[in-house]
Amino acid sequence: MAEKTVAILTAGGLAPCLSSAVGGLIERYSRVAPGARILAYRNGYAGLLTGNSVEATPEVREAAGRLHAFGGSPIGNSRVKLTNVADCEKRGLVQPGEDPLAVAARQLAADGVDILHTIGGDDTNTAAADLAAYLKDNGHDLTVVGLPKTIDNDVVPIKQSLGAWTAAEQGALYARNIIAEFSANPRMLIVHEVMGRNCGWLTAATAREHHEWVKTAPFVEWVDNAAARWDVHGVYIPESPFDIEAEAQRLTAIMDEYGGVNLFISEGAGAKEIVGAMEAAGEDVPRDAFGHVQLDKINPGQWFASRFADALGAEKVLVQKSGYFSRSAPANPQDRDLIAQCTALAVDAALRAESGVVGQDEERDDEMRVIEFERIAGGKAFDTGAGWFQALMGEIGQF
């Protein structure tokens, strides 16, 4: 059998899995198909459209295991959507009138790529499936095996996306230091805004990680060094509507007793209300190349803070966002174990020409398998009925 040419790209936002997943793929190929040529397209689909690729040299292959210790992506990311022709033209990635899908397909064919590994979310992986279909229609077989990357943990039907556990752990570490700021001012309202456009999993998991730390930390229980003062007092996610007036009353009692309130808020919580208000006022709503509202520009955390501050009698309000801190971290041991399972299966599947996205299939009893592209979708809602979430909300007194 002729040796394969393998290409790898990472796309979308960062997650604490990209460097480790790239390293894992290179290690696996070097072990089971050492003769395979490995290319990496730089900066995701932007590199594919412009033919900007680098080869994994013998030196890189030998040192690939070192990538597990790093965050970010060793080959770069970008938010480029192949079906957004206008954006690709604006960026200079294609010429006016060109179809980005056709340009990308021609580049893969010109590079002789037999296998493409995409590490990204639902948009990244479904775009890769479109590429494979286009190439097949034009006489070039391409096997595409994706890996699910998103700290939101919102890809259907995948139980656990790569990097999400680490992002929650790192978000809790961030929260630990930010919450200590309460001692700088009486009656402090601290809003910790966590990434999560439509899915509250990361906010809930981050709050749980912090709450579990509070339960085990060796507090003196004296003045501000008390567990209740450092704890989570409210968790707000897109899947759980709430009565802001009732919450204000509950939180006011906490503010009066402890001199501060700590809230964990998903960036997608309240987004519909904010966007609706902007549109009603005739304001332009900022959106990215995927059509997603640019949440960092509409500032949901500040919106929540402004609505709670007066009601709680807060003397100072601090809104902090953990997203860039948490998503850029290296994968933790739990994620690295999952990455190792996924990269091994991804390589093995690719070598037998089986396309799809590797992950734990929730609709197949959580089996680790190559999931069919047509079943991959974004926007999976967080299950607020999960036992651990119900326990968390009960322990912090929000239910």
N, C-alpha and C positions, 0 to 999 in steps of 0.2 A: 504494500500500500504506500502511495506517495506521501511524503511528509506534508503536514498541514501548515498553512499560514494562519495564525491566530491574531486577531486584533482585540484590543481592550479599550473601552472608554468609560469615563465617569461623567455624570451629567446632573444638572439641577443644583440644589443647594448642598452644602456640606453635611456630612453625618459622620459620627465616630466609627466608621467601618471602612471607609474608602481606601485608605492606605493599606490596612490589613487585608482587605479583599483583593486588591491588586497584587500584594505580596503573596497571598495564598494561591491565587491562580497561577502566578509564575512558578512558585514552588511545585505545585501539583503537575504542571506540564513538564517541568524539568525532571520530575521523578518518573512519570508514566509515558511521556512522549518527548524525550530529550531532543529529538531531531526537529521538533516543531519550531517554526519561526514565529516570534512573538513581536507584534507591533503595538504601540500605544498611540492613539490619536490624542493630541494635546488639546485641552480645554473642551472636552466633550464633542458635541456635534459641530461646534465651530471648527475644530481641527479636522474633522472628517470632511466637511464641505470645502475646506481650503487645502486639503492634502497635507496638513501639518502633522506628521507622525515621527516617532522615534522608535528605534529597535531596542529590545532588551538584549544587551550584549552579554557575553559569557560572564563578565564581571558583575553586571546587574543581576543576572540569574543566580549567581553564587551568593550575592548579598541580599536577596529578596526578603529573607526572613527578618531582616532589620526593620522592614517597613511596618511590622506589627506594632512597633513602639511609638508610632507617630500618628498625629491627627492630620486633618486636611486630606488632599489628594496629591500623590506624587506626580500625577500627569495633568492636573488642572481640570477645572469644571467650567461650565458656562450654562446660562439659561437660554438655550436656543431650541425653538420648536420648529421642526421641519415643515409642518403644515402652515406655519405663519409666514407666508411668502413675503409680505410687506416688511416684517421685522428683519428677515434674512437679507433682503435687499438693502434696507436701511443700514445694516451693520457692514455691508460690503462683502457678505459671504457668498452671494450669488449675483449674477448680472441681471439687470431688469429683463423680465420675461422668462427667466429660467425657473424651472421647478426644482426646489431644494431637494426633494426626494430623488429626482433623477440625477442631480449633481452628486449626491451622496452615494447613490448606487453605482454611478460610473467610477467614482473614486475607489470604492471597495473592489470593483472588478479590475480596475487598473493596478491595484496593489496585490491582486491575486488572493484576496482574503477568502478563506474557506469557512472560518468560524469567527463570529463576533460576540464578545461578551460585553454587555451593557450593565453598568452598576448605577442604578437610579430608581426613581419612583415610577408610578404608573405611566406617566407621559413618556419617560425615557424608554421604557420597555415596550410599550405599544408602538412607538415610533420605529423601534428596531424591527418589530414584527412586520410593519408596513414595508420597510426596506427589503426584508427577506422575500415578501410576496412580490414586490416590484421586480427584484432580481430574478426570481423564478420565472416570472412572466416573460422576462427578456433573456432566458436561456442560461442563467448563472445560478447555481445552487449555493445557498448560504445558510449555514446553521447558526441560529442566534439563541444564545442562552443568557438570560438576564439574572441579575441578583437584586433583591428588593432593598432599596436604601431609602429610608425616611424616618426621621426622629418622631414624626407624628404617629407612626404605627397605624397608618390608615389605608393600607393597600388590601383590596378584596382579591382573593379569599385567604390572604396570608396571615397566620396567627401572630407572628413576631417579625417585624422588619429589622434588618441589621442596623445596629447603632442606637436603637431606641433605649435599651436598658442603660447604656452608658450615658446618654443624654439626660436621663432622669437622675442618675447618680450625680452627675456633674452639676445639674441644676440645683440639687439639694445642697451641694457644697457651696455653690454661689449664694444660695439663700442664707446659709448659716452665717456668712460674713455680713451680708446686707442687713439681716435682721438685727445683728448686734448694734446697728446704727440707732436703734430705738433709745439707747442710753445717752445719746447726744442731745435729746430734746424731750420734754414732757409731752404727753398726749400726741404721740407720733403715729401717723397712719403710713404703713409701708405696703406698697403694692408691688408684688413680684409678678411681672408679666412673662409668661412662658409661651414658647412657640406652639402653634397648633391652630391651623386655619379653620378647619371644620370638625376636627376631632379633638376631644379633651383628654385623650389617654396620657399624653406627656405631662400635662398639668397635674392630672390626678396622681400619676406615678411619682412625679417630682415632690408633690406635697406629702405623699406617703413616705418617701425616702427621708424627708426632713422630719416628719412626725416620728418615725421610728428612731431616728437619731436622738430626738428630744427625750423619748422614753427611756433611753439607755445612758444618756450623758450624765456625768457625776456633778449635778448642780449642787450648790451650797444651800439653795432655797432661802436666800437672803436678799431682800430688796429686789434689784433687777436681775440677780442671778438665780432666777426661779424658772422651773420648767414651763409653767403656764404662760409666762411672759415671752418665752422664745418660741412657743408652739405656733402651729397653723390655726388661724381663727376663721378662715373662710376659703372655700374653693369654688371657683366659678368657671364653668365649661359650656361649650355650645349646646351640649345635649341636655342640660339641666336648666330649664327656665326657673326664675326665682322672682319673688316679690321684693323689690328694692326697698320699699318702706319697712316691711317686716324685718328684712335683714339689717337695715339701719338701726332699728330698735334693739335687735339682738346684739349687734356689734357695739352699740353705745354702752350697754351694760358691761361689756368686756373692757372697753376703753376706760370707763369709770373705775373699774376694779383694778386693772393692771397698768393703766397709763399708756397703753399702746395697743394697736391692732395690726396683725400681719395677714395679708390676703395673697392667695395664689390665683392668678387670673389667666385663663387661656387668651391668646391674642385674638381668637375668633369669637370669644364671648362678647356679645353686644355689638359685633360688627354689622349685623343686619340693621340694627337700630341707627348706628352711626351713618352708614351708607345711605339709608333712607332719608335721614335728616339732611345730609349733604345734597342729595338729588332733589329733595323738596325745595331746598334753598337755591337750586340752579348751579351748584358748585360742581366742578369736574372731579370725578372720583379717580385717583391715580391707579393704573393697572399695569401689570407686567406683560411680557410677551405671550404668556399663557392665558391672558385675560383675567388673571387673579387680581383681586384688590390688593394694593401694596399696603399691607397692614401697618408697616413701620411709619408710613406717612399719614395715616389717619389716627394713629396713636390710641388704641383701645384702653391701655392701662391708664392713661391720663383722663380719659373719659370716665372710667369707673371712679378714679380718685376724686374727680371734681364733684361727682354725685354723692359720694360718701363723706367727704371732708367736712362740709358744713353740718350735716346731720349728726356726725360723731363729735363735733366740737374739736376737731384736730387742730393743734397749733402749728404743726408742720406735716407736710406730705412728701414722701419719697417714693418715686416710681422708678423701678429698675428692671431691666430686661436681661434675662440670662441666655437668650438664644445663641448669640455668637460665641459665648464662652462655652456652652455645653456642646454645640454641634461640631466644634473644632477639636475636641479632645481625642486622644487615642482610645481605641476600643478597650473596654475593661475585660477581665477574664471570662465573664459570662458571655459577652458578645463575641469574644475571640473563639470560644468553643462553637458557637452557632455559625460564625463565619467559616471555620474550618470544615464543618459538616457541609455547608452550602457550596464552598468552592470545590471540595472534592467531588460532590455530585455534579456540579456544573461542568467540570472538565470531563468527567466520565461520560456524561450525557452528550456533550459536544462531540466527543470522539466517536460516538455511535450515531451521530447526526440526528439527535433528538432536540428539537427546539422548544423553548418555553421559558418560564421564570421559576427558579428554584426556591422553594420555601415550604413551610409547614402548612399544608392545605386544610383549612378549617372545615371544608365541606367533604373531606375524606378522612375524618377522624384524626386530624392533625398530622397526617403522614408527611414525612419529608419526601418531596417528589418534584418532578418537573411539571409545573402547572401550565396548562394550555393558555396561550396568549389571549385568546378571545374571552377568557374568564377573568382577566386582570382588569381591575378598575380602581380608581381612587375614591376618596371620600367615605371610607368605611367609618361608621360612627362608633364611638366608644360605648361599650356595654356598661351602663351605669348600674346595672343589676349585679355586677361582679361582686362576689363576697368581700374581697379586700377593699373595694371602694365603699361599699355599704358600711363596713367596719370603721374605716377611716372617718367617714362623715358622722357616724354615731359617736365616735370618740372625741371629735372636736366640737360636738354639740350642734352641728348644722342641720342634722335630721332630728 
